[in-house]
C-alpha cells in the first residue's frame, strides 16, 4: 500500500501548479450557461466550451485549431451565423465595440461580450449569453411606462377635443336642411362621418390608457364564442372568408369576465384577421379564420387563427405597443387595449405568426372553480 500511495503522490507532484489551475478554470468555463470561445494572438481558436459549440451547431472537435477564416468557411455553420460572426468581427476590430446585442433567426436575444487588450496578452475572449427573459422584462416595463404616459396625456386633452367636436356636430346637423336645399347634402354627410370617426379614435385613446375595471359575469366560453361569430360572420362572407368555430359542448367551461370587454378583444382579433386575409392578394377567396378553445387545469385558452399573410419578427416584437401599427390609417391602439383588458382579467395573450402562413392568437383566462376539465 505504501508503494502505491508513494506512486500516486509522485504522479501528483509531476503536475505543474499552473497546469492544475488551468484545468480548474477550464472545468469552470465548461459548465457555464454562457457560450465561451477564445482566439489566441495568432487568430487560432484555442478554446471553445460545450455551450458555444451547441449555439454554433458545430462539433467541438471540428472547431479545434480553426482560424476565423476557416470558421467562416465551416460547412456545418449556417449562413445566418456566418454573417453575424463576420459583422461582430468588423464592429469589434474597426469600431472597437466590446458589447453587442443581436436577435437570432428564432427571435431570441443574445448579449455578446468581447474581451481583448493588454490584459489578454493578444488573445480574444468572446462570451455569448441568452438575455431573452431580461429583454421581455425590459419590454414589459417600457410598455407599462408608455401606457402610464398615455394615461396622463389622454386625461388632459381628450375632453378638450370631444367638447368642440360635439358642438360642431350639432351645428352641422342644424345646417343640413340648408345644405340639402343647395344640393350639398353629401358635404354634411362626410363632415358628420369624419366627426364620428374622430370620436371613435378618442374613445379608443381613452380606453387604451385606462380600460375600466371589469364588471364580471359568469358565462360559458362556448356561448361567448358563438355570439362573437354571429357578430362577424356576415362581414367575413362579404370579404370571401369563412369563420370556423370548434367547440366541445359536452361539458361546458365557465369563466368570470366582463363580457363587453372580452367581446371587444375577440372582435378586434377577428377584424385584424380579416384585414390580414384581405391583404393577402395572391390567393383571394379562400380566407379561413378558426376559433376554438383549449383546456388546462385552472385556465382555458381561446384561440383565434387565420391563414393571412402573417407577420415578421420585428412586427411581433412591437405588436402590443401603443401606437404601433402596420395599417394605413390605423391607430395602433387596438392590440394594446386588448393586452390591458386581458391582463386586468388575470389572463395572458400570446401570438405566433409566420410570414406567408398566417397568425394565431391565444388568450388564456382563469376558469371558474368547480367547472369541468
N, C-alpha and C positions, 0 to 999 in steps of 0.2 A: 504493500500500500504506500509505504513511504517513497518507493521508487516512482510509482505512478503520479503521486502528488508532486514530487520533485520535477517530473517531466512537464506537468501542467503549468507549474509556476514558471518553468523555463520558457515554455511557449508564450505565456502571457507577457513575460519580460521582454520577449523578442519584438512585441508591438511597440512602435514609437508612440509616445503620448499624443502627438499631433494626429496620428492615424486614428487613435481611439476617439479623439474629439471630432475628427472629420466624419467618422462612421456615425457617431451620436447625432450630429446635426443633419446628416443625410437622412437618417431614420425619421427625424422630426419633420423634415421637408416632405418626405414621402407620405406622411399621414395628415398633411394639411388639407383642408377642404378647398384651398385655392390652387390653381394651376401654377406651377413654377417651372421656368426654363432659364438656363444660364448659357450664355455665349462667352467664350474666353476672349482674350485680347487679340487673337488671330482670327476671330469671327467663326470659330468652330463650336458647335453645340457640345458643351461639356457635361450638362446635367439636365434631365427632364423628369419630373415626378409623374406618378401614375395618373393623377387628376388632369395634368396638362395633356398627356398623351390621349386621354379619354376625350377631352374637349376638342383636340385636333382631329380625333378619329383615326389616329395613326399608331401603329405599334411602336413601343419604346425602342425595341431592337433596331428597327429600320431608321430611327432618328439619330442613333448614336454616331457621332463624328460628322454630322451634316454641317455644311456651311449654310448661310442664309440663302444663297443662290440655289443650292441643292434642295433646300427645304421648299422653296417656291416651285421647284420642278417635281416635287414628290408626287408620284402617281396616285397615292391614296388621299391626298389633300384636295378638298373641294375647291372649285374656282372661287366661291364666295370667300372662303378662309384665306386663300392666296392673296386676293385683292385687299382684304383687311390687314394682313400681315405687312404687305408692301406699303400700304398707307401709313400704318403705325411707324414703320421704319423711317419713312420720309419725314413725318412730322417730328419724330424724335431727333433725327440727325440734323435736319435743316432748320426746324423751328424750335428745337430744344425743349419740346413739351415732355413732361415727365408723367402726366396723368391723362388718360384718355377714357372716354365713355363711348360704347358702341351698342347698337341693337342688332342682334343676330337674326337669321332668317326665320326663327321661331318666335320672335317677339320678346326674347329675354334681354335684360340689360346687364352689361358687363363693365366692371371697372378694371382698367389695365394700368399698372404702375411700372414705370421703367426706372431702374436704379443703376447709375453709372457714375463715372468720375474718378477722382483720385482715391477715394475710399475703397473703390472696387478694383484698383490696380489694372484698369483697362478692360475688365470684364463687364458684361451687360446682364443684369438680372431682370427678368420680366415676370410679373405675377398677375394672374387673372382671377377675378372674384365675381361670382353671381350676386348682383345687387338688385335683382328684380323686386324683392319684397320691400327693400328700402325705398325704391322708386315708387312703388304702389302707395306706401305710406305718405311719401312726399307729395304725390299727385293728389291724394285724398285731402291732405292738409291745404294744398294750394286751391283745390276746388272749393273747400269749405270757406277759405278766405275770400274767394271771388263771390261766393253766394252771400256772404255777410256784407260785402261791399255793395252788392246788387240790392240787398235789402235796404240799406241806407239811402241809396240813390232813388229807388222806387218810392220810398216813403216820402221823400221831399219833393218829387216832381210829378208823380202820377196824377194826383188830384188837380194840380195846376194845369195839366194838359186836358184832362177829361172835362173840366167845367166849361172852358170855352168851346170845346167840341160839341157839348150838349146845346149850348146857346146857338152855335152856327147851324146845327141840325134843325133846331126849332124854327129859325128864320127861313131856312131853305124850304121847309115844308109850307110855311106861310106864303112864300113867293111862288110855290109850284103852280098854282092855278094861273098866275100871270104868265109864267114861262110856257105853260101849255097853250095859252091863247096866242103866244108868239111862235108856236111850233118848236119850242126849245125844251120840251119836257125831258128829252134824253139827257140834257145837261144836269137837270135836277136829280135824275136817277143816278147818274155817275157820281155826283157830289155826295149823295146820301150813302151810296155803296162804299165809297172811299172813307167816309167818316166812320161807318160801321167797322170797316177793316182796321182803321186806326184804333178804335175802341177795343177790338179783339186783341190787337198786339199789346195794348196797355194792360188788358186783363191777364194775358199770358205773362207779361213782365212782372206784374204783381204776384201772381201765383208762383213764379219761379223763385222769387226772393223769399217768400214765406208761405208755403201752402198751409191752408187752415188745418187745425188739429182734426184728425179723423173722427167722424161721427159713426161709430161702428154698428153694424148689423150682422147677425149670424145668417149666412147664406150658403147653399150648396154650390160648390165650384161649377158643377155641370150647368146649373141654372144660370149662373153669371155668364158663362161662355156662350150658351145658346142665345142669350139676349144680345150679346155683342155681335155674334154672327148675323142675327136678324137685322141689326142696325147697319151692317156694312155690305151684305151680300148683293144688294141692288147696285151699289156703286161699283163693286167688283165686276159684276156681269157687264156693266156698261163699258168697262175697260178690258173686256175679254179675259177676265181672270176668274178662277174658281177658288172658293174657300171650302176647305175640307175640315170637318170637326171630328176629332177622335175622342170618344168618351167611353168609359165603362161605368154604367149607372147601376150595376147590380148592388153595389154597396157604397152609397154616396158619402162624399167627404165634405165637411163644413169648414168654413173659415169665418173669422170675425173681422170685417173690413168696412171701410167707408165705401159703399157700393159706387157712389158717384165718382169718387177719386180713382178707384181701381178701373172703372169703365173708361175714364179719361186716359189712363195709361195704356190700356189694351187698344182703344180706338186709335191712339197715337201710333202705336206699333204697327197696327194693320194699315193705317194710312201711309206710313213710311214704306211698308212692304209693297203696297200698290204703286207708289211712286217709283220704287226700285225696279219693279217689273215693267212699268211703263217706259222707263229709260233704257231698258234692255231691248233695243230696236232690232237686233239681229235675229230674234226668234219670237215674233209677235203672235198673240193669240193663244199661247199655251201657258199663261201665268198660273201659278198654283201657290196658295197660301194655306198652310196646315196649322191647325190649332189643336192642342191636346194637353194632357196633364200626366204628371209622373208622381208616384207616391214615395215618400220617405217616412222614417219613423215618426218624426214630430213636425214635418213640413210637407207641403205639397208644391210641386213645380207646375207652372203654367208655361207652355211652350208655344211660341209663335215663329214659324219659319216660312221662308219664301224661296223661290228659285230665280230671284232677280240677279242683278249684276254683281252683288257682293261688295265688300269694302276692303281696302288695303290696310296694312298695319298702322300706318300713320293716322288714318281716319279713325280706326278703332281706339288708338291711344287718347284721342281727344273727344270721343263721341259724346260723353256726358257733361262736357264743359259748357257752361252758359255761353251763348252767342256763337258757338262753333256750328257751322252748317256747310254742307256741300251743295245745297239747293239754291238756285237763283230766286231771290225774293224770300228766302226762308229767314226766320228769326233766330234759329239756333237755340230756342228755349224749350221746345217740346220734350226732348230726352232729359234735359237737366231737371225739368219739373217732375218727370216720371221717376227719375232717380230719387229725388227728395221724397216723393209720395211713398214709394216702396220702403225707403229707409224709415219713414215715420210709422210704418206698419210693422216694423221689426223684421223686415224681409231683406232680400237682396235681388239685384238684377244683373245678369251677365249676358254676354253676347259672343257668338262665334261666327266668323264670316270669312269667306274666301272669294277672291275676285273671280267672277265668271261662274260660280256655282251657287251663290245665294247666302242667306243670313239666317241665323236662329237666335232669338232672344229667349232667355229662361228667367222667369220671375219666380222666386221662392218665397212662400209665405207660411207663417205658422198655422198648423191645424188647430182646430178646437179640440180640447182634451176629451177623450171618450169616444171619438169618432173612429171610423174604420181605418184599416191599414196602419 
